[in-house]
Amino acid sequence: VLFDDRVNPEAVGRLLCASSTDAEVRDEFLACFDFAGEALEDAYRSLATRCLPPADRHAVRRLVAAFAARYYVANLEGPFASEHAVKSVTLLLIVLHGSLESKLRGGKGGKHRKEAKGVMSKSTFVERGTAANGLDGFPTDFLEDMYDAVVMTTLEAAADSSDEEEAHLAAEEAAAGLDEE
């Protein structure tokens, strides 16, 4: 039932990310996903299409922690040194995506954002992401490619929106200012 397209991902997120929901329930839900060999950003995006956590940092952290554990086990041969590294980079991806979305909306944040902070630069993303993997770090191109993939996917989604001309202009403006901020 949770994978039925008629089920609202926000409703699933509220249910699975509630503090009263047992971690085992989240783990069982995540066991339905096969993240083996998937890029981190693609794996999290596939989860977010089925389970979108409420805009509450504790709810997001609960979901990301469960996701990180599942993703790490499915990709033991991957570049991540630990579940913690997966969790940290996933949270960076969420911040990057949110800042892009906010910029594309003209700096109008959601009800939980007081003001847009700007888009995280690629250099900041790489610096923070590398630190997340401990002494092992990551190859620079790994994080740069991840950053570029998230930016392009977000901009393409904006260009496909109902008001394509406005979205295209916003996407161009956002892309032009990415490394300036």
C-alpha atoms as one frame of an Amber mdcrd trajectory, in Angstrom:
protein
   0.000   0.000   0.000   2.838   2.449   0.789   4.089   2.118  -2.800   0.708
   2.852  -4.375   0.950   6.057  -6.442  -2.300   7.248  -4.885  -0.693   7.372
  -1.437   0.477  10.871  -0.527   4.260  10.894   0.198   3.739  13.643   2.789
   1.239  11.464   4.673   3.697   8.558   4.593   6.412  10.923   5.841   4.276
  12.147   8.726   3.561   8.545   9.715   7.090   7.136   9.369   8.927  10.146
  10.779   6.768  10.721  13.839   8.635  10.442  17.113   6.053   7.877  18.235
   6.794   5.595  15.256   9.063   2.709  16.119  12.399   2.686  14.255  11.662
  -0.889  13.209   8.690   0.362  11.158  10.957   2.826   9.288  13.507   0.056
   8.757  10.848  -2.284   7.342   9.661   0.422   4.956  13.214   1.116   3.801
  13.836  -2.612   3.320  11.422  -2.357   0.380  13.980  -0.238  -1.509  16.986
  -1.636  -3.350  19.671   1.048  -3.154  22.529  -1.218  -4.278  24.678   0.514
  -6.869  22.538   3.668  -6.899  24.077   7.105  -6.616  23.261   8.602  -3.227
  21.261  11.497  -4.675  19.205   9.126  -6.853  18.573   6.745  -3.960  17.367
   9.519  -1.670  15.241  11.004  -4.453  13.541   7.622  -4.968  12.812   7.487
  -1.236  11.503  11.073  -1.204   9.008  10.269  -3.966   7.405   7.765  -1.567
   8.117   9.287   1.839   8.537  13.020   2.248   9.340  13.959   5.851   7.639
  16.949   7.446   9.647  20.177   7.653  10.879  19.333  11.130  14.578  18.737
  11.681  13.987  15.842  14.078  11.667  14.098  11.616  14.157  14.618   8.787
  17.019  13.282  10.909  15.022  10.167  11.866  14.310   9.378   8.221  17.843
  10.212   7.052  19.397   8.055   9.791  17.289   5.063   8.728  18.027   5.777
   5.054  21.775   6.089   5.735  21.883   2.734   7.504  20.053   1.023   4.637
  22.068   2.769   1.907  25.410   2.061   3.571  24.697  -1.668   3.951  23.528
  -1.857   0.326  26.732  -0.157  -0.874  29.522  -1.458   1.359  31.962  -1.329
  -1.548  31.086   2.309  -2.211  33.005   5.445  -1.247  31.310   5.986   2.114
  33.365   5.077   5.186  30.345   4.799   7.496  26.619   5.276   7.970  27.507
   8.627   9.522  29.179   9.724   6.273  26.073   8.738   4.295  23.864  10.608
   6.767  26.025  13.748   6.667  26.201  13.906   2.877  22.463  13.178   2.571
  21.731  16.103   4.888  24.012  18.277   2.729  22.054  17.167  -0.347  18.793
  18.127   1.343  20.161  21.570   2.273  21.476  22.081  -1.274  18.182  21.040
  -2.840  16.198  23.245  -0.455  18.379  26.275  -1.135  18.032  25.742  -4.893
  14.257  25.415  -4.604  14.096  28.590  -2.529  16.214  30.520  -5.029  14.058
  29.286  -7.913  10.961  30.547  -6.078  12.575  33.972  -5.971  13.889  33.671
  -2.440  10.454  32.973  -1.019  11.060  30.252   1.524   8.415  27.939   2.862
   6.495  28.682   6.025   9.447  27.442   8.099  12.031  29.686   6.428  12.352
  33.283   7.523  14.519  34.263   4.551  16.456  32.594   1.780  20.105  32.120
   2.676  21.337  31.604  -0.890  22.517  28.506  -2.667  25.358  26.505  -1.157
  28.416  26.850  -3.384  30.100  23.833  -4.900  33.286  24.504  -2.938  31.361
  24.594   0.368  29.515  21.398  -0.542  32.783  19.628  -1.381  34.526  20.895
   1.759  31.723  19.842   4.094  31.136  16.562   2.300  34.800  15.586   2.395
  34.964  16.227   6.124  31.945  13.942   6.615  33.911  10.888   5.474  36.534
  11.153   8.199  40.190  10.612   7.383  39.281   8.752   4.202  37.718  11.836
   2.616  36.218  11.524  -0.859  37.703  12.054  -4.276  36.933  15.700  -5.136
  35.255  14.783  -8.412  32.866  12.429  -6.567  31.338  15.294  -4.579  31.557
  17.762  -7.470  29.655  15.328  -9.698  27.057  14.823  -6.959  26.624  18.594
  -6.603  26.256  19.034 -10.366  23.706  16.203 -10.564  21.513  17.754  -7.855
  21.732  21.213  -9.434  20.909  19.941 -12.922  18.020  17.768 -11.741  16.528
  20.669  -9.782  16.929  23.115 -12.667  15.471  20.627 -15.159  12.472  20.072
 -12.894  11.963  23.841 -12.709  12.156  24.118 -16.492   9.478  21.418 -16.810
   7.056  23.271 -14.545   3.774  24.678 -15.822   5.154  28.198 -16.298   8.184
  27.157 -18.335   9.363  30.618 -19.346   9.404  31.957 -15.777  10.993  28.761
 -14.486  13.628  28.853 -17.223  14.588  32.435 -16.341  14.732  31.574 -12.649
  16.834  28.496 -13.428  19.285  30.565 -15.472  19.574  33.158 -12.696  20.091
  30.463 -10.075  22.724  28.689 -12.158  24.554  31.956 -12.857  24.906  32.755
  -9.165  25.807  29.323  -7.799  29.507  29.800  -7.221  29.153  33.470  -6.299
  27.465  32.698  -2.978
